[in-house]
């Protein structure tokens, strides 16, 4: 299942991006990271990612703006939002627009892998089932 499946991570905090990428790779999945929504759009990954882990608050184009732009382009990549802010309105907007999940930083590894598994189920009916030990994911 991991062959050819790419999980993309968009977060302006390099330490968060790299930590999530290492965690995903430790589970045997492929991951690529981007420092901005614009960098993600300039790559070909917006068309080929099986899942997008996306920070809500980014400089330039926000995560919600990227979600809207992808939907307008008929890109149906499953999105998991992550945020260090407890803004219920942002969560509601993201979920109503089709996000798979909205995780509050710091989040547990199990919560992240459960959300990735849900995303991969949307992407492909042959998704793997991840059973990662619970732990608090705090890359800072």
Residue pairs with C-beta under 8 A, 6 or more apart in sequence:
1 120
1 124
1 126
1 127
1 128
2 28
2 29
2 30
2 128
4 30
5 29
5 30
5 50
5 120
5 123
5 124
6 30
6 31
6 32
6 45
6 48
6 49
6 50
7 24
7 29
7 30
7 31
7 32
7 49
7 50
7 51
7 52
7 53
7 116
8 31
8 32
8 33
8 34
8 40
8 45
8 46
8 49
8 51
8 52
8 53
8 77
9 17
9 20
9 21
9 24
9 31
9 32
9 33
9 34
9 52
9 53
9 54
10 17
10 33
10 34
10 35
10 36
10 37
10 39
10 40
10 52
10 53
10 54
10 55
10 58
10 63
10 66
11 17
11 20
11 33
11 35
11 53
11 54
11 55
11 58
11 82
12 35
12 36
12 55
12 58
12 59
13 55
14 35
15 139
15 140
16 55
16 82
16 105
16 139
16 140
17 33
17 34
17 35
18 33
18 139
19 137
19 139
20 31
20 33
20 53
20 112
20 137
20 139
21 31
21 32
21 33
23 109
23 112
23 137
24 30
24 31
24 116
25 31
27 113
27 130
27 132
29 116
32 43
32 45
32 49
34 40
34 43
34 45
36 58
36 59
36 60
36 61
37 54
37 58
37 60
37 61
37 62
37 63
37 65
37 66
37 69
38 60
38 61
40 46
40 52
40 66
41 61
41 66
41 69
46 70
46 73
46 75
46 77
47 75
49 77
50 77
50 78
50 119
50 120
50 123
50 124
51 77
51 78
51 79
51 80
51 100
51 116
51 119
51 120
51 123
52 70
52 77
52 78
52 79
52 80
53 79
53 80
53 82
53 112
53 116
54 63
54 66
54 67
54 79
54 80
54 81
54 82
55 63
55 81
55 82
55 83
56 62
56 63
56 64
56 81
56 82
56 83
56 85
56 87
56 90
56 94
57 63
57 83
57 84
57 85
58 66
61 69
63 81
63 94
64 90
64 93
64 94
64 97
67 79
67 94
67 97
67 98
67 99
68 97
70 77
70 79
71 97
71 98
77 123
78 100
78 118
78 119
78 120
78 122
78 123
79 94
79 98
79 99
79 100
79 119
80 99
80 100
80 101
80 102
80 103
80 112
80 115
80 116
80 119
81 90
81 91
81 94
81 99
81 101
81 102
81 103
82 102
82 103
82 104
82 105
82 107
83 90
83 91
83 102
83 103
83 104
83 105
84 104
84 105
86 104
90 102
91 102
94 102
95 102
100 115
100 118
100 119
100 122
101 111
101 114
101 115
101 118
101 119
103 111
103 112
103 115
105 138
106 136
106 137
106 138
106 139
106 140
107 136
107 137
108 134
108 135
108 136
108 137
109 132
109 133
109 134
109 135
109 137
110 132
110 133
110 134
110 135
112 132
112 137
113 130
113 131
113 132
114 130
116 130
117 127
117 128
117 129
117 130
120 127
120 128
121 127
